[in-house]
Amino acid sequence: MADFAQNGVIGTLHNLRNRSTEDLEADLVEFSGNTPMSLLLPCLYSELEGPAMGHIVDELTRIPYLNEIIIGLDRANETQFDAARKFFERLPQKHSILWNDGTRLRHVDSALQSMGLAPNEPGKGRNVWYCLGYFLASGHSKVVALHDCDILTYDRSIPARLLYPLAHPSFNYLFSKGYYYRAAQGKLNGRVFRLLVIPLIRALKQVLGRHDYLDYMGSFRYALSGEFAMRSELVPSLRFPSDWGLEIGTLSEVYRNCSPNRICQVDIADSYDHKHQSVSEDDPHGGLHRMARDICKALIRKLAVEGVVFSHDLVRTLKACYYRTALDVVDHYHNDAMMSGLNLDRHQEETTVELFSRVLLAAGDEFLGRPEESPFINNWSRVLSALPDVFDRIVGAVEADNA
């Protein structure tokens, strides 16, 4: 059952179980007259063949208020793109597929590459960036929501609850972030958030002292969720990370561009499960190992931008503080799981904390040793200034592919 606490610097909109999804959707249909809404789905072609995406599309067909659905399709050849068009054709809403591996969008990407403006790294960040460019270019909506495409427990209440705070005419929010608890099949999940992000933010506060950015990041119930929404006026100024620090980097960019009272988090699901990454203890370029490294670097980079001076001594102190704090957190989660009848392998939890502490040290050393590194994709304001017809090129490519 949801609580009702407002114990952070951003607003928390709980699910107090007094309104049905149909009731929210009726309001959203009314709001859509003045505030048309879009939904963005960044996906791999392989996810169309997985266990989640078919049900997600079934749920989306029942949504009455969406003006547009934008699908970003990665790792698809021509045959697979044609299959994807058939897969999504049952959607009653206007929908467009960005075939990111297709010739036409590759031409747009090449033009941006020649000017040093295109994303350098493939992945979700690049996919989302191009989809948001198309969202701005098409101009069909004032609000856009985004969610992952591997959600096994998907329900159409997810986009409804994400979009409601931004579409309501008397609310003043520019950005909403989804949250939920992570447990499925009798296990407590969300390892990176539980065992890295929460204790690392606490350790940073202990080492650095109180900091507005850390108070802000510490306010999010689930900072690593892939579900968020924003108004169109916010999109052009955001510089999205291209690595696995996308969620943390996005929150950092929103912090830079918005007052906290225009940011909220929303309880969007009673249960949430999706595919789980392996820890990849011996592979720093895969799984949770790489995710943890990119998240650590994203936090360090942002604090450096805020004026924190990092050194090897500070990184070592932070590593020691994080390790002790994380072990204390494991105690709490172990007790929480036992009391709730969930399984939690304490040995595996502490082994993961040991890995994350090494990753934190390596991320700090990498940040100090490579000051020129910049994983951020240029924001659309800069791209549009450098290549004024880029939106026409993107729309033309997408419309030709979907014709």
MARPADREN-301574 format. One record per residue: x, y, z of N, C-alpha, C in turn; residue in one letter. Coordinates in steps of 0.1 Angstrom, whole numbers, padded with zeros to 4 digits, always signed. Each point is the difference from the previous one (the first is absolute). Last residue first. Example, Ala and Ser with C-alpha at 12.3 -4.5 7.8 and 13.67 -1.06 7.14 Angstrom:
2
+0128-0022+0071+0009+0011+0000-0008+0011+0008S +0003-0057-0001-0009+0012+0000+0009+0012+0000A 
//
This chain:
403
+0060+0051-0454-0010+0001-0011-0003-0013-0006A +0034+0011+0034-0013-0005+0005-0011+0000-0011N +0045+0017-0007+0001-0014+0005-0013-0006+0003D +0001+0045-0012+0003-0008-0011+0002-0015+0004A -0007+0033+0034-0012-0002-0009+0003-0009-0012E +0036+0010+0028-0009-0008+0007-0013-0002-0008V +0033+0029-0017+0006-0013+0001-0011-0010+0006A -0009+0047-0001-0001-0006-0013+0005-0015+0000G +0003+0024+0040-0014-0002-0003-0001-0007-0014V +0043+0015+0013-0005-0012+0008-0014-0003-0003I +0019+0037-0021+0006-0012-0005-0005-0012+0008R -0015+0043+0013-0006-0004-0013+0006-0013-0005D +0020+0019+0038-0014-0006+0003-0007-0004-0013F +0042+0021-0003+0002-0013+0005-0014-0006+0003V +0016+0044-0019-0010-0008-0006+0000-0014+0005D +0031+0035+0016-0014+0004+0002-0011-0009-0007P +0049-0005+0022-0005-0005-0012-0015+0003+0000L +0027+0018+0034+0010-0003-0009-0005-0006-0014A -0030+0011+0036+0008+0013-0003+0010-0003-0011S -0024-0036+0019-0009+0008-0009+0007+0013-0005L +0022-0028+0032-0001-0006-0013-0008+0008-0010V +0002+0015+0045+0013+0002-0007-0001-0007-0014R -0037-0006+0028+0002+0014-0003+0012+0003-0008S -0009-0043+0017-0006+0003-0013+0000+0014-0003W +0039-0023+0030-0015+0002+0001-0005+0005-0014N +0043-0034+0007-0004+0014-0001-0015+0002+0000N +0023-0041+0025-0004+0003-0013-0004+0015-0001I +0036-0024+0036-0013+0006-0003-0002+0002-0015F +0039-0018+0026-0009-0010-0006-0013+0006-0004P +0053+0014+0008-0013+0007+0000-0010-0009-0006S +0057+0004+0017-0012-0008-0003-0013+0007+0002E +0046+0015+0010-0006+0005-0013-0013-0008-0003E +0030-0008+0038-0008+0012+0002-0007+0004-0013P +0023-0044+0021-0005+0004-0013-0009+0012+0000R +0021-0019+0040+0010-0003-0011-0004+0004-0014G -0029+0004+0039+0012+0008+0002+0010-0001-0011L -0039-0027-0001-0004+0014-0001+0012+0009+0001F +0007-0046+0008-0003+0003-0014-0004+0014-0002E +0005-0015+0044+0013+0001-0006-0001+0003-0015D -0040-0007+0024+0007+0012+0004+0013+0002-0006G -0023-0040-0008-0006+0011-0007+0006+0013+0004A +0015-0039+0022+0005+0001-0015-0007+0011-0007A -0014-0007+0044+0014+0004+0000+0005+0001-0014L -0043-0017+0005+0001+0014+0004+0014+0005+0000L -0006-0046-0007-0005+0008-0011+0001+0015+0003V +0008-0030+0035+0011+0000-0010-0003+0008-0012R -0034-0006+0030+0010+0008+0007+0012+0001-0009S -0035-0028-0013-0003+0014-0002+0010+0009+0006F +0004-0047+0007+0003+0004-0014-0003+0014-0002L -0011-0016+0042+0015+0000-0002+0004+0004-0014E -0046-0006+0010+0005+0012+0006+0015+0001-0002V -0020-0040-0013-0003+0011-0010+0005+0014+0006T +0003-0037+0028+0010-0002-0011-0002+0011-0010T -0031-0003+0035+0013+0006+0004+0011-0001-0010E -0043-0019-0010-0001+0014+0002+0013+0006+0004E -0003-0046-0002+0001+0006-0013-0001+0015+0000Q -0005-0024+0040+0014-0002-0005+0001+0007-0013H -0042-0002+0019+0008+0010+0006+0014-0001-0005R -0047-0012-0022+0012-0007+0003+0010+0010+0005D -0055-0002+0000+0011+0009-0003+0013-0008+0005L -0059-0006-0008+0014-0006+0001+0010+0011-0003N -0050+0006+0024+0007+0000-0012+0014-0006+0001L -0038+0012+0033+0000-0013-0006+0007-0001-0013G -0003+0037+0033-0010+0000-0011-0001-0013-0007S +0031+0008+0035-0013+0004+0006-0011-0001-0011M +0045-0007-0014-0004-0011+0009-0014+0003+0005M +0020+0034-0025-0004-0012-0009-0005-0011+0009A +0018+0038+0022-0013+0003-0008-0005-0012-0008D +0042-0003+0022-0011-0001+0009-0013+0003-0006N +0038+0004-0027-0001-0014+0004-0012-0001+0010H +0012+0043-0014-0007-0007-0010-0002-0015+0004Y +0026+0027+0029-0014+0004+0000-0008-0007-0011H +0046-0008+0003-0007-0005+0012-0015+0004+0000D +0028+0017-0034-0003-0015-0002-0007-0005+0012V +0016+0044+0003-0012-0001-0008-0004-0015-0003V +0041+0009+0021-0011+0003+0009-0013-0001-0007D +0038-0005-0026-0002-0012+0008-0011+0003+0011L +0013+0036-0027-0007-0010-0008-0003-0013+0008A +0027+0035+0018-0014+0004+0000-0009-0010-0008T +0047-0006+0002-0006-0002+0013-0015+0004+0000R +0024+0007-0040+0000-0014+0004-0006-0003+0013Y +0006+0046-0015-0010-0008-0007-0001-0014+0004Y +0035+0026+0017-0012+0004+0006-0012-0007-0007C +0043-0007-0018-0001-0006+0013-0013+0003+0007A +0009+0020-0042-0002-0014-0001-0001-0007+0013K +0009+0046-0001-0013-0002-0004-0003-0015-0001L +0044+0014+0008-0008+0002+0012-0015-0003-0003T +0030-0001-0036+0002-0012+0009-0008+0002+0013R -0002+0035-0031-0006-0012-0006+0002-0012+0009V +0021+0040+0011-0014+0002+0002-0007-0013-0005L +0046+0003-0008-0003-0002+0014-0015+0001+0003D +0015+0009-0044+0001-0014+0003-0003-0003+0015H -0024+0043-0019+0014-0005+0000+0000-0015+0003S -0037+0045-0013+0003-0014+0003+0015-0002-0001F -0036+0042+0009+0014-0003-0005+0003-0014+0004V -0048+0029-0009+0007-0009+0009+0013-0004-0007V -0036+0028-0020+0012+0006+0007+0007-0008+0010G -0037-0010-0032-0005+0008+0010+0011+0007+0009E +0010-0030-0035-0007+0011-0006-0005+0010+0010V +0017-0041+0015+0011+0008-0005-0006+0013-0006A -0030-0032+0012+0005+0007+0012+0012+0008-0004L -0018-0027-0033-0010+0011+0003+0005+0008+0012K +0026-0038-0014+0000+0011-0010-0009+0012+0004R -0001-0040+0026+0012+0008+0002+0001+0012-0009I -0036-0030-0006-0001+0007+0013+0012+0009+0002L +0001-0029-0037-0010+0010-0002-0002+0009+0013A +0028-0038+0001+0006+0011-0007-0010+0012-0002K -0015-0040+0020+0009+0007+0009+0007+0012-0007C -0029-0027-0026-0007+0008+0010+0009+0007+0009I +0019-0029-0031-0006+0011-0007-0008+0009+0010D +0017-0041+0016+0011+0009-0003-0005+0013-0006R -0031-0035+0008+0005+0006+0012+0011+0010-0002A -0016-0025-0036-0010+0009+0004+0004+0007+0013M +0027-0035-0017+0001+0013-0008-0010+0010+0005R -0003-0041+0021+0014+0005+0002+0001+0013-0007H -0039-0027-0004+0000+0010+0011+0014+0006+0002L -0003-0021-0048-0008-0002+0012+0000+0011+0010G +0043+0000-0032-0014-0006-0001-0007-0001+0013G +0047+0014-0009-0007+0006-0011-0015-0006-0002H +0035-0014+0033-0004+0014+0003-0008+0007-0011P +0007-0052+0017-0001+0007-0012-0004+0014+0002D +0003-0035+0034+0013-0001-0007+0000+0008-0013D -0040-0003+0027+0011+0004+0009+0013+0001-0007E -0051-0003-0012+0012+0000-0009+0012+0005+0008S -0050-0006+0010+0009+0009+0007+0013+0002-0009V -0048-0009-0024+0010-0008+0008+0010+0010+0007S -0051+0014-0014+0013+0000-0005+0009-0009+0010Q -0055-0002-0011+0010+0003+0010+0014-0001-0006H -0055+0010-0017+0012-0009-0001+0011+0006+0009K -0047+0012+0018+0005+0000-0014+0013-0008+0000H -0045+0018+0034+0011-0009-0003+0004+0001-0015D -0035+0022+0042+0008+0003-0011+0011-0010-0002Y -0049+0017+0029+0011-0010-0002+0007+0003-0013S -0031+0031+0016+0000-0008+0012+0011-0011-0001D +0002+0049-0026-0003-0014-0001+0000-0007+0014A +0008+0048-0009-0006-0004-0013-0003-0015-0001I +0012+0047+0032-0001-0014+0002-0008-0006-0012D +0030+0046-0001-0013-0006+0000+0000-0015+0002V +0029+0052+0005+0001-0015-0002-0013-0006+0002Q +0018+0053-0015-0007-0009+0009+0004-0014-0004C +0013+0057-0009+0003-0014-0002-0007-0009+0010I +0001+0049+0000-0006-0004-0013+0004-0014-0004R +0017+0022+0040-0015-0001+0001-0007-0002-0013N +0048+0004+0003-0005-0013+0006-0015+0000+0001P +0023+0028-0040-0001+0002+0015-0006-0013+0006S +0028-0002-0047-0013+0002+0007+0002+0003+0015C +0037-0011-0032-0010+0008-0008-0013+0004+0007N +0037-0028+0019+0006+0012-0006-0010+0010-0006R -0014-0043+0015+0004+0008+0012+0006+0014-0005Y -0009-0033-0032-0013+0006+0004+0003+0010+0012V +0036-0026-0015-0003+0011-0010-0013+0007+0004E +0013-0037+0025+0009+0010+0003-0003+0012-0010S -0025-0040-0005-0004+0007+0012+0010+0012+0003L +0012-0027-0036-0013+0007-0003-0004+0008+0012T +0036-0029+0006+0004+0012-0008-0012+0008-0003G -0007-0041+0021+0007+0009+0009+0003+0013-0007I -0017-0034-0027-0010+0004+0010+0005+0010+0009E +0030-0019-0032-0011+0008-0006-0009+0005+0010L +0044-0026-0001-0004+0010+0011-0012+0008-0005G +0025-0033-0026-0010-0006+0008-0004+0009+0012W +0018+0024-0045+0004-0012+0007-0012-0005+0009D +0000+0041-0025-0001-0011-0010+0004-0013+0007S -0023+0048+0020+0011-0008+0000-0002-0012-0011P -0024+0049-0003-0002-0013+0005+0013-0008-0001F -0018+0052+0004+0011-0007-0006+0000-0014+0006R -0039+0042-0007+0005-0011+0007+0012-0007-0007L -0031+0037-0014+0012+0004+0008+0007-0011+0007S -0042-0003-0028+0012+0005-0008+0013+0003+0008P -0043-0016+0022+0007-0010-0008+0013+0006-0007V -0037+0023+0027+0012-0005+0007+0010-0008-0009L -0043+0016-0014+0009+0012+0001+0013-0004+0008E -0037-0031-0007+0008+0002-0012+0010+0011+0002S -0016-0030+0042-0007+0009-0009+0010+0004-0011R +0002-0048+0027+0004+0014+0000-0008+0008-0010M +0008-0052+0029-0007+0008-0010+0004+0014+0002A +0016-0056+0012-0001+0014+0004-0008+0007-0011F +0024-0051+0015-0013+0006-0003+0000+0015+0004E +0033-0036+0008+0001+0004-0014-0013+0007-0005G +0026-0005+0051-0011-0004-0008+0002+0005-0014S +0029+0008+0039+0004-0008-0012-0011-0005-0008L -0004+0024+0043+0007+0009-0010+0003-0007-0013A -0034-0005+0041+0006-0010-0009+0006+0008-0012Y -0018+0024+0037-0002-0014+0006+0007-0011-0009R +0016+0053+0007-0007-0009-0009-0001-0014+0006F +0023+0038+0020-0015+0001+0002-0007-0011-0009S +0048+0009+0001-0004-0008+0011-0015+0000+0002G +0021+0029-0032+0001-0014-0004-0005-0010+0010M +0001+0046+0012-0009-0002-0011+0000-0015-0004Y +0031+0014+0032-0014+0000+0006-0010-0003-0011D +0044+0006-0014-0002-0013+0006-0013-0001+0008L +0011+0041-0021-0002-0010-0010-0002-0014+0006Y +0009+0038+0028-0013+0000-0006-0002-0011-0010D +0032-0005+0042+0001+0005-0013-0013+0000-0007H +0031-0010+0050-0013+0002-0006+0002+0007-0014R +0042-0027+0016-0009+0008+0007-0013+0002-0008G +0038-0029-0011+0000+0014-0005-0008+0010+0008L +0005-0048+0012+0013+0005-0004+0000+0015-0003V -0041-0022+0010+0008-0001+0012+0014+0006-0003Q -0031-0003-0035-0004+0010+0009+0009+0000+0013K +0007-0033-0033+0004+0013-0005-0004+0011+0010L -0014-0044+0010+0014+0002+0002+0005+0013-0005A -0045-0011-0009+0002+0002+0015+0015+0002+0003R -0011-0011-0044-0005+0013+0003+0002+0004+0015I +0010-0044-0013+0010+0009-0006-0004+0015+0003L -0029-0037+0012+0011+0002+0010+0010+0010-0006P -0037-0008-0028-0005+0005+0013+0012+0002+0009I +0008-0019-0043-0004+0014-0001-0003+0005+0014V +0014-0046-0004+0010+0009-0005-0005+0015+0002L -0026-0040+0012+0013-0003+0005+0011+0010-0004L -0048+0003-0013+0001-0003+0014+0014+0000+0006R -0008+0006-0047-0005+0011+0008+0002-0002+0015F +0013-0035-0029+0008+0012-0003-0005+0012+0009V -0025-0041+0000+0013-0001+0007+0008+0013-0001R -0049-0018-0009+0005+0014+0000+0014+0001+0006G -0036-0039+0015+0008+0004-0011+0005+0014+0001N -0021-0045+0030+0002+0015+0000+0010+0004-0011L -0034-0045+0001+0014+0005+0002-0001+0016+0000K -0037-0033-0009+0005-0002+0014+0014+0005+0002G -0024+0007-0041+0003-0014+0001+0007-0003+0014Q +0002+0049-0008-0007-0009-0009+0004-0014+0003A +0007+0058+0013+0000-0014+0005-0008-0008-0009A +0013+0053+0007+0005-0010-0009+0000-0013+0008R -0030+0050+0001+0009-0009+0007+0004-0012-0009Y -0011+0051-0018-0007-0012+0004+0010-0009+0009Y -0006+0052-0032+0007-0009+0010-0010-0012+0004Y +0009+0044-0040-0007-0011+0006+0008-0007+0010G +0000+0053-0016+0008-0012+0000-0008-0011+0007K -0007+0052-0026-0005-0010+0010+0009-0013-0002S -0001+0058-0014+0006-0014-0001-0006-0009+0011F -0014+0046-0006+0006-0002-0013+0005-0014-0002L -0041+0024+0033+0012-0008-0002+0005+0000-0014Y -0039+0021+0027+0010+0008-0006+0013-0007-0003N -0059-0006+0004+0013-0004+0006+0011+0008-0008F -0047+0003-0011+0003+0008+0012+0014-0005+0006S -0019-0021-0040+0001+0015-0003+0004+0008+0013P +0014-0052-0014-0010+0007+0008+0001+0015-0001H +0031-0031-0019-0011+0004-0009-0011+0007+0008A +0040-0019+0020+0005+0010-0010-0012+0005-0008L -0005-0034+0034+0004+0012+0006+0004+0011-0010P -0015-0043-0017-0010+0008+0007+0005+0012+0006Y +0026-0036-0023-0004+0012-0007-0010+0009+0008L +0017-0042+0017+0011+0008-0003-0004+0013-0006L -0033-0032+0010+0005+0006+0012+0013+0009-0003R -0019-0025-0036-0010+0009+0006+0005+0008+0012A +0026-0035-0021+0001+0013-0007-0011+0010+0006P -0001-0042+0021+0014+0006+0001+0001+0013-0008I -0039-0030+0001+0000+0011+0010+0014+0007+0001S -0011-0039-0028-0001+0013-0006-0001+0011+0010R +0029-0045+0008-0014+0004+0001-0002+0014-0006D +0039-0045+0006-0004+0013-0006-0015+0002+0002Y +0037-0033+0013-0012+0003+0008-0007+0012-0005T +0042-0015-0018-0008-0012+0000-0014+0002+0006L +0036+0033-0026-0007-0001+0012-0010-0012+0000I +0034+0021-0032+0002-0014+0004-0008-0002+0013D +0007+0042-0025-0008-0009-0008+0002-0015+0004C +0002+0054+0025+0008-0011-0006-0010-0010-0007D -0013+0053+0003+0002-0012+0009+0007-0011-0007H -0017+0057-0002+0010-0011-0004-0001-0011+0009L -0029+0049-0017+0004-0010+0010+0008-0011-0006A -0016+0055-0011+0005-0013-0005+0003-0009+0012V -0028+0049-0017+0005-0008+0010+0004-0013-0005V -0019+0033-0028+0006+0008+0010+0007-0007+0011K -0012-0013-0055-0004-0001+0014+0008+0010+0008S +0006-0006-0048-0014-0005+0002-0005+0001+0014H +0044+0011-0026-0008+0010+0006-0015-0004+0003G +0043-0019-0023-0014-0002-0005-0009+0010+0006S +0046+0000+0013-0002+0004-0014-0014-0002-0005A +0013-0012+0045+0000+0014-0002-0003+0004-0015L +0003-0046+0009-0011+0006+0008-0001+0015-0002F +0037-0023-0017-0012-0001-0009-0012+0005+0007Y +0039+0000+0025+0002+0009-0011-0012-0001-0010G +0002-0030+0035-0004+0013+0005+0002+0011-0011L +0014-0044-0010-0014+0000+0001-0005+0014+0006C +0046-0007-0003-0006+0001-0013-0015+0000+0000Y +0023-0007+0041+0004+0013-0005-0007+0002-0014W -0003-0043+0021-0009+0010+0006+0002+0014-0006V +0029-0034-0014-0013-0003-0005-0010+0011+0006N +0045+0000+0015-0001+0005-0014-0014-0002-0005R +0008-0017+0043+0001+0015+0000-0001+0005-0014G +0001-0047+0006-0013+0006+0003+0001+0015+0000K +0036-0023-0030-0006-0004+0012-0013+0008+0003G +0052+0006-0027-0013-0005-0002-0007-0004+0014P +0037+0040-0009-0002-0014+0006-0014-0005-0003E +0016+0044-0012+0011-0008-0004-0002-0015+0004N -0034+0044-0014+0004-0009+0010+0011-0009-0005P -0004+0047-0025-0008-0013+0002+0005-0008+0012A +0020+0042-0018-0012+0002+0008-0008-0012+0003L +0041+0014-0029+0003-0003+0014-0012+0001+0009G +0002+0004-0049+0001+0013+0007+0003-0002+0015M -0006-0036-0030+0010+0008-0007+0002+0013+0007S -0034-0030+0015+0014-0005+0003+0010+0009-0006Q -0045+0007-0011+0003+0005+0013+0014-0004+0005L -0015-0016-0042+0001+0015+0000+0003+0006+0013A -0009-0046-0002+0013+0003-0006+0003+0015-0001S -0042-0016+0015+0010-0002+0011+0014+0004-0006D -0037+0000-0029-0001+0011+0009+0011-0001+0010V -0003-0036-0029+0005+0012-0007-0001+0012+0009H -0018-0040+0016+0015+0000+0001+0006+0012-0008R -0046-0007-0001+0004+0006+0013+0015-0001+0002L -0017-0019-0039-0004+0014+0000+0004+0006+0013R +0007-0047-0008+0009+0008-0008-0003+0015+0002T -0011-0034+0041-0004+0001-0014+0009+0011-0008G -0001-0014+0048+0010-0006-0008-0003+0001-0015D -0030+0017+0034+0013+0006+0002+0011-0006-0008N -0053+0007-0003+0009-0011-0003+0014+0005+0000W -0048+0017+0021+0013+0005-0004+0009-0012-0002L -0055+0005-0002+0012-0008+0004+0012+0007-0005I -0054+0015+0013+0011+0001-0009+0012-0008+0006S -0058+0010+0006+0012-0005+0005+0011+0000-0011H -0055+0014+0018+0011+0003-0010+0013-0005+0006K -0040-0027+0019+0005+0014+0000+0010+0002-0012Q -0021-0042+0010-0009+0009-0006+0005+0014-0001P +0027-0049-0002-0002+0012+0009-0010+0009-0007L +0016-0041-0020-0012+0000+0007-0003+0012+0009R +0041-0008-0025-0010+0005-0008-0014+0000+0007E +0046-0016+0013-0006+0012+0006-0012+0005-0007F +0025-0038-0015-0002-0003+0014-0008+0012+0006F +0015+0002-0045-0012-0008+0002-0003-0002+0014K +0039+0023-0009-0012+0008-0005-0013-0008+0001R +0041-0022+0009-0004+0010+0011-0012+0008-0004A +0019-0029-0032-0007-0007+0010-0005+0009+0012A +0027+0019-0033-0013-0003-0006-0008-0008+0010D +0044+0008+0012-0008+0012+0001-0014-0002-0006F +0031-0035-0003-0005+0001+0014-0008+0013+0001Q +0021-0009-0041-0011-0010+0003-0006+0002+0013T +0038+0027-0010-0012+0004-0008-0012-0010+0002E +0034+0001+0041+0002+0001-0015-0013+0003-0007N +0016+0012+0053-0010-0006-0009+0004+0002-0015A +0015+0019+0046+0005-0013-0003-0010-0008-0009R -0023+0040+0025+0014-0003-0002+0003-0014-0004D -0042+0040+0003+0003-0014-0003+0015-0002-0003L -0040+0034+0023+0014+0000-0004+0004-0014-0001G -0050+0026-0001+0008-0012+0003+0014+0001-0006I -0046+0032+0016+0013+0000-0008+0008-0012+0005I -0054+0019+0000+0009-0010+0006+0012+0000-0009I -0045+0036+0010+0011-0006-0009+0008-0010+0009E -0039+0022+0017+0000+0007-0013+0010-0007-0009N -0028-0018+0046+0013+0002-0007-0002+0006-0014L -0036-0015+0032+0004+0014+0000+0013+0003-0007Y -0024-0044+0009-0008+0009-0008+0005+0014-0002P +0017-0055+0009+0002+0014+0005-0007+0010-0009I +0005-0049-0007-0012+0004+0008+0001+0014+0006R +0035-0023-0025-0012+0001-0009-0012+0005+0007T +0040-0011+0023+0000+0013-0006-0012+0002-0009L +0008-0042+0021-0005+0010+0010-0001+0014-0007E +0018-0035-0026-0014-0003+0003-0006+0011+0010D +0046+0001-0009-0007+0005-0011-0015-0002+0002V +0028-0019+0032+0001+0014+0001-0008+0007-0011I +0005-0047+0000-0010+0004+0010+0000+0015+0001H +0033-0018-0028-0014-0003-0006-0010+0005+0010G +0046+0002+0013-0005+0010-0009-0014-0002-0006M +0026-0030+0032-0006+0012+0005-0007+0008-0010A +0028-0042-0005-0012-0002+0006-0008+0012+0004P +0034-0001-0044+0001-0004+0014-0014-0002+0006G +0013+0017-0044-0001-0015+0000+0000-0005+0014E +0006+0046-0009-0013-0003-0006-0003-0015+0000L +0041+0017+0015-0010+0001+0010-0014-0002-0006E +0040+0001-0027-0002-0013+0008-0011+0001+0011S +0013+0038-0026-0009-0009-0007-0002-0013+0007Y +0009+0043+0029+0008-0008-0009-0010-0009-0008L -0012+0050+0022+0000-0015+0001+0010-0006-0009C -0028+0047+0023+0013-0004-0005+0002-0015+0001P -0043+0035+0000+0004-0014+0003+0013-0003-0006L -0036+0044+0014+0012-0004-0007+0004-0014+0005L -0046+0034-0003+0007-0010+0008+0012-0005-0009L -0034+0048+0005+0006-0010-0008+0007-0010+0009S -0042+0042+0000+0011-0008+0007+0005-0011-0010M -0029+0052+0004+0002-0013-0007+0012-0007+0006P -0031+0040+0018+0014-0006+0003+0001-0013-0007T -0040+0025-0002+0009+0011+0000+0015-0005+0002N -0035-0032-0005-0004+0010-0009+0009+0012+0000G +0004-0037+0030+0007-0002-0012-0004+0011-0011S -0020-0007+0045+0012+0008+0000+0007+0001-0014F -0038-0029+0007-0004+0014+0001+0013+0009-0001E +0008-0045+0002-0007+0002-0013-0004+0015+0000V +0017-0016+0040+0011+0003-0010-0006+0002-0014L -0029-0011+0036+0006+0013+0002+0010+0003-0011D -0017-0043+0001-0011+0009-0004+0005+0015+0002A +0028-0035+0014+0000+0002-0014-0011+0009-0005E +0003-0011+0046+0011+0009-0004+0000+0002-0015L -0031-0030+0016-0003+0013+0005+0011+0010-0004D +0006-0046-0009-0010+0006-0009-0004+0014+0004E +0029-0025+0028+0007+0005-0012-0010+0006-0010T -0014+0003+0051+0003-0010-0009+0008+0005-0012S -0002+0018+0053-0004+0002-0014+0004-0011-0009R +0011+0002+0047-0014+0005+0000-0005+0003-0014N +0045-0015+0020-0010-0011-0004-0014+0005+0001R +0045+0023+0005-0008-0003+0013-0012-0009-0003L +0049+0015-0022-0012-0007-0004-0008-0004+0013N +0035+0043-0005-0002-0014+0003-0012-0005-0007H +0037+0040-0006-0014-0002-0003-0003-0015+0002L +0039+0039+0015-0003-0014-0001-0015-0002-0002T +0039+0043-0006-0013-0005+0004-0001-0015-0003G +0048+0023+0013-0010+0000-0011-0013-0006+0004I +0037+0003+0030-0001+0014-0005-0009+0000-0013V -0008-0036+0040+0011+0004-0008-0002+0014-0005G -0032-0029+0025+0013+0001+0008+0012+0003-0008N -0055-0008+0004+0007+0009-0009+0014+0004+0007Q -0039-0043+0005+0010+0009+0005+0006+0008-0011A -0035-0037+0004-0004+0014-0004+0010+0010+0004F -0002-0057-0013+0000+0009+0011-0005+0014-0006D -0014-0051-0020+0008+0013-0001+0000+0007+0013A -0005-0054-0004-0008+0012+0000+0009+0012+0000M 
//
